[in-house]
């Protein structure tokens, strides 16, 4: 039987640091079921609405606030996911500390930081291995300037992600 491990608050491996600071806490090298991360979502960062074919995700807001969406909209328009509405009237919600968002495979979802200070989030994705996605995303976002949306779309395609609205890197 393998031993477990403890990762302190400042522990883990930084895998992306532009607009969205991602620290891997548990990776595919350590777990069979899911990878776990600490996200620091900078003001103005918008991941853009997207959907995964096989991944499941869980977001738990620890500090700050996020705009959150986890439903199939009546229409997947490019007009901005914050305006989307589900068949049952569900709309984007603002969530603070203690808010949890679960995203099953096939469910469109998004998050963004509308505030003036960073939001801290515990993030888990199954199956594990999503740390490689974040490493490559950091490489795309690191040159500065407007993000290369074509490169992001190609990256997301390779990692089981259909991008529905653009990623916005935020105000840092």
C-alpha positions as CSV (number, residue, x, y, z in Angstrom):
1,X,0.0,0.0,0.0
2,X,1.3,3.5,-0.9
3,X,1.6,6.3,1.6
4,X,-0.4,9.5,1.1
5,X,1.2,12.9,1.2
6,X,0.6,16.4,2.5
7,X,1.0,19.5,0.3
8,X,1.4,22.8,2.3
9,X,-0.4,26.0,1.4
10,X,2.5,27.3,-0.7
11,X,3.5,23.8,-2.0
12,X,2.8,22.2,-5.3
13,X,4.1,22.9,-8.8
14,X,3.3,26.1,-10.7
15,X,2.0,25.1,-14.1
16,X,0.5,28.3,-15.5
17,X,1.1,31.9,-14.3
18,X,-0.6,34.3,-16.7
19,X,-4.0,35.6,-15.9
20,X,-4.8,32.4,-14.1
21,X,-2.2,31.2,-11.7
22,X,-2.4,27.4,-11.5
23,X,-0.6,25.3,-8.9
24,X,-0.8,21.5,-9.3
25,X,-1.3,19.9,-5.9
26,X,-2.0,16.3,-7.1
27,X,-1.1,15.2,-10.7
28,X,-1.5,12.1,-12.9
29,X,1.9,10.9,-11.6
30,X,0.3,10.6,-8.1
31,X,-3.4,9.7,-8.6
32,X,-5.5,7.5,-10.7
33,X,-8.8,9.3,-10.3
34,X,-8.3,13.0,-10.6
35,X,-5.8,15.9,-10.6
36,X,-6.2,18.7,-8.1
37,X,-5.1,22.3,-8.4
38,X,-5.2,25.6,-6.6
39,X,-6.3,28.4,-8.9
40,X,-5.7,32.1,-8.4
41,X,-8.1,33.8,-10.8
42,X,-6.9,37.3,-11.4
43,X,-9.3,40.2,-11.8
44,X,-10.9,40.3,-15.3
45,X,-9.8,36.8,-16.2
46,X,-12.6,34.9,-18.1
47,X,-11.9,31.3,-19.1
48,X,-14.6,31.5,-21.8
49,X,-17.5,29.1,-22.0
50,X,-16.4,25.7,-23.1
51,X,-17.5,22.0,-22.9
52,X,-15.6,18.7,-22.4
53,X,-16.6,15.4,-23.9
54,X,-15.3,13.2,-21.2
55,X,-13.8,15.3,-18.3
56,X,-15.6,16.1,-15.1
57,X,-14.7,19.2,-13.1
58,X,-15.3,20.5,-9.6
59,X,-14.7,24.1,-8.5
60,X,-14.8,25.3,-4.9
61,X,-14.4,29.0,-4.2
62,X,-12.1,29.6,-1.2
63,X,-11.6,33.4,-1.4
64,X,-13.1,36.1,-3.6
65,X,-16.0,35.9,-6.0
66,X,-16.5,34.3,-9.5
67,X,-19.2,34.5,-12.0
68,X,-20.1,30.9,-12.7
69,X,-22.1,29.0,-15.4
70,X,-22.8,25.2,-15.6
71,X,-25.7,24.5,-17.8
72,X,-26.7,23.9,-21.5
73,X,-28.0,27.3,-22.7
74,X,-31.1,27.7,-25.0
75,X,-28.6,29.0,-27.6
76,X,-24.8,28.7,-27.6
77,X,-24.3,32.2,-28.8
78,X,-21.0,34.1,-29.0
79,X,-22.8,37.1,-27.4
80,X,-21.2,36.4,-24.0
81,X,-21.9,33.5,-21.7
82,X,-23.0,35.8,-18.9
83,X,-26.2,36.5,-20.9
84,X,-27.0,32.8,-21.5
85,X,-30.1,31.2,-20.1
86,X,-31.0,27.5,-19.7
87,X,-34.3,25.9,-20.8
88,X,-35.4,26.2,-17.2
89,X,-34.5,29.8,-16.8
90,X,-31.1,29.3,-15.0
91,X,-28.6,32.1,-15.5
92,X,-25.0,32.8,-14.5
93,X,-24.5,33.0,-10.8
94,X,-22.0,34.9,-8.7
95,X,-20.4,32.7,-6.1
96,X,-18.3,33.6,-3.1
97,X,-16.4,31.6,-0.5
98,X,-18.0,28.2,0.1
99,X,-19.7,28.0,-3.4
100,X,-19.2,24.8,-5.3
101,X,-19.7,24.2,-9.0
102,X,-19.7,20.6,-10.3
103,X,-19.5,20.2,-14.1
104,X,-20.4,16.7,-15.6
105,X,-19.0,15.7,-19.0
106,X,-20.9,17.4,-21.8
107,X,-22.0,20.4,-19.8
108,X,-21.1,23.9,-21.0
109,X,-19.4,25.9,-18.3
110,X,-17.4,29.0,-17.6
111,X,-16.0,31.1,-14.8
112,X,-14.7,34.7,-14.6
113,X,-13.5,37.1,-11.9
114,X,-15.6,40.2,-12.1
115,X,-13.9,41.8,-9.0
116,X,-10.8,43.9,-8.3
117,X,-9.0,41.3,-6.3
118,X,-7.9,37.7,-7.0
119,X,-10.2,34.8,-6.3
120,X,-8.7,31.5,-4.9
121,X,-10.3,28.3,-6.0
122,X,-9.8,24.6,-5.3
123,X,-10.2,22.8,-8.7
124,X,-10.3,19.1,-9.4
125,X,-10.6,17.4,-12.8
126,X,-11.1,13.7,-13.6
127,X,-9.5,11.8,-15.1
128,X,-6.1,13.2,-14.1
129,X,-3.5,14.7,-16.4
130,X,-5.0,18.2,-16.9
131,X,-1.7,19.7,-15.6
132,X,-0.3,19.3,-19.1
133,X,-3.0,21.4,-20.5
134,X,-2.2,24.2,-18.1
135,X,1.5,24.1,-18.9
136,X,0.8,24.5,-22.6
137,X,-1.8,27.3,-21.9
138,X,0.8,29.2,-19.9
139,X,3.2,29.0,-22.9
140,X,0.5,30.5,-25.2
141,X,-0.4,33.3,-22.8
142,X,3.1,34.2,-21.6
143,X,4.2,36.4,-24.5
144,X,1.7,39.1,-23.5
145,X,-0.6,41.1,-25.7
146,X,-3.9,39.7,-26.9
147,X,-4.1,35.9,-26.5
148,X,-3.8,33.8,-29.7
149,X,-7.3,32.5,-29.9
150,X,-6.4,30.1,-32.7
151,X,-3.6,28.5,-30.6
152,X,-5.9,28.3,-27.6
153,X,-8.6,26.6,-29.7
154,X,-6.1,24.1,-31.1
155,X,-4.8,23.4,-27.6
156,X,-8.3,22.9,-26.2
157,X,-9.3,20.6,-29.0
158,X,-6.3,18.3,-28.1
159,X,-7.5,18.3,-24.5
160,X,-11.1,17.4,-25.0
161,X,-12.4,20.9,-24.9
162,X,-14.7,22.7,-27.3
163,X,-14.3,26.5,-26.9
164,X,-17.7,28.3,-27.1
165,X,-16.7,31.9,-26.2
166,X,-13.2,33.5,-26.1
167,X,-10.7,33.3,-23.2
168,X,-9.9,36.8,-21.8
169,X,-6.6,36.9,-19.8
170,X,-7.7,39.6,-17.4
171,X,-6.1,42.7,-15.9
172,X,-3.4,40.9,-14.0
